[in-house]
């Protein structure tokens, strides 16, 4: 079983004006991002707490070697967008900072910056 390097809530940006919380899990071999069930959005703050503890629906669940990672636009001094592209070419943007990348940089190789 692979060692879990990262397991926390982060933000997924569907577009520049739409962001959703979800759980990112990174192991030595796999990258998984799951978003909470849609019904939790209707419950406001209580739904956010329930959604943070629920398993949710995986949006990305693949081996790291099948994914392409690149650094997107900067959002402040230490935060930026992590662009993840799967094997089918679908792209996802996640808000990360230097603390998150320090935990997972041993398994994720970031390519050149993407212009947004």
C-alpha positions as CSV (number, residue, x, y, z in Angstrom):
1,X,0.0,0.0,0.0
2,X,1.3,3.4,-1.0
3,X,2.0,6.0,1.7
4,X,-0.4,8.9,1.8
5,X,1.4,12.2,1.4
6,X,-1.5,14.6,1.4
7,X,-5.2,14.4,2.4
8,X,-6.9,17.7,2.9
9,X,-9.7,20.0,1.6
10,X,-8.7,22.4,-1.2
11,X,-10.5,24.5,-3.8
12,X,-11.2,23.4,-7.3
13,X,-11.9,26.2,-9.8
14,X,-14.5,25.2,-12.4
15,X,-14.1,28.7,-13.9
16,X,-12.7,32.0,-12.8
17,X,-15.9,32.8,-10.9
18,X,-16.9,29.3,-9.7
19,X,-14.9,27.5,-7.0
20,X,-15.8,24.4,-5.1
21,X,-14.2,22.7,-2.1
22,X,-13.2,19.1,-2.3
23,X,-10.7,16.6,-0.9
24,X,-7.4,16.0,-2.5
25,X,-5.6,12.8,-1.7
26,X,-2.0,12.2,-3.0
27,X,-0.1,9.0,-2.4
28,X,3.2,7.9,-3.8
29,X,1.4,6.5,-6.8
30,X,-2.1,8.0,-7.1
31,X,-3.8,11.4,-7.3
32,X,-7.4,11.7,-6.3
33,X,-9.8,14.6,-6.0
34,X,-13.3,14.1,-4.8
35,X,-16.0,16.7,-4.6
36,X,-18.8,16.4,-1.9
37,X,-22.3,15.3,-2.9
38,X,-24.4,18.1,-4.4
39,X,-27.1,18.0,-1.7
40,X,-24.5,19.3,0.8
41,X,-24.5,22.7,-1.1
42,X,-28.1,23.3,-0.2
43,X,-27.4,23.1,3.6
44,X,-25.0,26.0,3.7
45,X,-22.4,25.9,6.6
46,X,-23.8,22.7,8.0
47,X,-23.6,21.1,4.6
48,X,-20.0,22.2,4.2
49,X,-19.1,20.4,7.5
50,X,-20.9,17.3,6.3
51,X,-19.4,17.5,2.9
52,X,-15.9,17.8,4.4
53,X,-16.3,14.5,6.2
54,X,-18.1,12.6,3.4
55,X,-16.3,10.5,0.8
56,X,-17.8,12.3,-2.2
57,X,-17.6,11.6,-5.9
58,X,-14.1,11.3,-7.4
59,X,-13.5,13.7,-10.3
60,X,-9.9,12.5,-10.8
61,X,-8.6,9.2,-9.6
62,X,-5.6,8.1,-11.6
63,X,-2.0,7.2,-11.3
64,X,0.4,10.1,-11.1
65,X,2.4,8.9,-14.2
66,X,-0.8,9.3,-16.3
67,X,-1.4,12.9,-15.3
68,X,0.3,16.1,-16.4
69,X,0.9,18.9,-13.8
70,X,1.7,22.5,-14.5
71,X,1.8,25.7,-12.6
72,X,-0.9,28.2,-13.6
73,X,-1.5,31.8,-12.7
74,X,-0.2,33.3,-9.4
75,X,-2.8,34.4,-6.8
76,X,-0.7,36.3,-4.3
77,X,2.8,35.8,-3.0
78,X,2.5,32.1,-2.1
79,X,-0.7,30.8,-3.8
80,X,-1.1,29.7,-7.4
81,X,-3.2,27.5,-9.6
82,X,-2.1,23.9,-10.1
83,X,-3.3,22.7,-13.5
84,X,-3.8,19.0,-13.7
85,X,-4.5,17.4,-17.1
86,X,-5.7,13.8,-17.3
87,X,-5.0,11.2,-20.1
88,X,-8.2,12.3,-22.0
89,X,-7.0,15.9,-22.1
90,X,-9.5,17.3,-19.6
91,X,-7.9,20.0,-17.4
92,X,-8.6,20.9,-13.8
93,X,-7.4,23.9,-11.8
94,X,-6.7,23.7,-8.0
95,X,-5.7,26.4,-5.6
96,X,-2.5,25.4,-3.9
97,X,0.3,27.1,-1.9
98,X,3.9,26.4,-1.1
99,X,3.0,24.4,2.0
100,X,0.9,21.9,0.0
101,X,3.6,21.6,-2.8
102,X,6.3,21.0,-0.2
103,X,4.4,17.9,0.9
104,X,3.8,16.5,-2.5
105,X,6.7,17.7,-4.6
106,X,8.6,14.4,-4.2
107,X,6.0,12.6,-6.4
108,X,4.6,15.5,-8.6
109,X,6.8,17.0,-11.3
110,X,5.5,20.4,-12.4
111,X,6.1,21.5,-15.9
112,X,6.5,25.1,-17.2
113,X,3.8,27.7,-16.4
114,X,0.5,27.7,-18.2
115,X,-0.7,31.1,-19.5
116,X,-4.3,31.8,-18.5
